[in-house]
């Protein structure tokens, strides 16, 4: 199933390329037909034994594609062998690859290419989100746009990225997620994180302040304090 989006992406890209090539070839054939038709009309109107400025002017006047008139020319080609050799006038459009490409209609090809890019980006986003859910299974806890993967002891944002936390921040967030109503008392936190420290008020304040910046930039959660006695994780 994971290969299906990529296969569809390749199919769309291939379709865009084939459509673009088809349009290019059709335009090239149209240009060739235009200059050959212009040469045939010129040969009916003017003498065919020489090519001069009047011949070129007449030839270009019969070309219907404006962008081709300035580059089109008449070439002399030798055909046959031995005594049967003869000179033959041939039309040459003189257009390079970029000119033909610019004249061709690449809108369908561009649309398919844009769809393919949007498809692969959307598929990657979907698979990433789905991958997080599948990987967690029943071992994950979700709240406020954050997911706590209990099996791997890590926190993930909604887009599947692992959030970088310090060991203390990680421990405190795990306590918040597991606590009733996501509420902890100051004493609970200090006893768990700094059991041998008589007064960890300043350390806790610094930890909470820095943790707020991380979770608020990665989720819809925030930490509220009630007179410094309890802390609650709120969505």
Steps between C-alpha positions, in 0.01 A plus 500: 500500500787740573628452143164589343525882543850496351380284210215743432748789519725332241196430281396866511855616425525254211164624372622860520818414309316305229243776462775761475698297245184436297421871489860581403499247215161623374627860497819395321295323232280806463806724451649263241172485312474880508846565351465223241167640390653850485783368279254327267301823459823693436613259228166543324531878503872554427765337277650192662848521345641738756452619859534870569363758740169511316469124534569514875262793545223320312570177688479664842187692408317170452599367844199528730684452832642843581774373731644286218528770232826650627683167528361313200727458199533305177776242470637325193512122530672265258298188423574195286834349397739533211351660191159491660607746768299817517460797731173531684370787710380406847333707768680540831314655793822579688329470843696370794361277775398786730312680221296191415439436870381857552263472204357169620206484740642370828201593719374144537850376578552777757163426661585131533839583647342737753245232595778244543692731734190575707419129509840391629510779758149414622583130506817556702306711750224238529740206533701686761188566707376146449845362574503671840163351590592152381836507671343598830206261488359477853819629658442867420332778692381805306407840638497849355682410181773305679542125508686323779653176378525302822690212340784724391457771765480784251265779397395559142334798334193457279720482190692203642818685591661404827510797738839567651475515880754491777479203739333720766251644249427150373436372852273792591297467180455129562373583849252750357368251246451225757351721773124534559374806312863558403547681829797474738579665828827680549589252771438200272732641237778591741485166683526315169763707326712626790438267794815606685462873452336683795367787289479460121265793437742698283610193310138405434415852385787492248400155379136603449597823323722321249256214451220744415696630203546150360145370533329823395700504176417136423140463618189676626595427862607741771595470865291692750596562861270555798686721745812293449346206688366296207578477133258388232555407135214663308388460140 
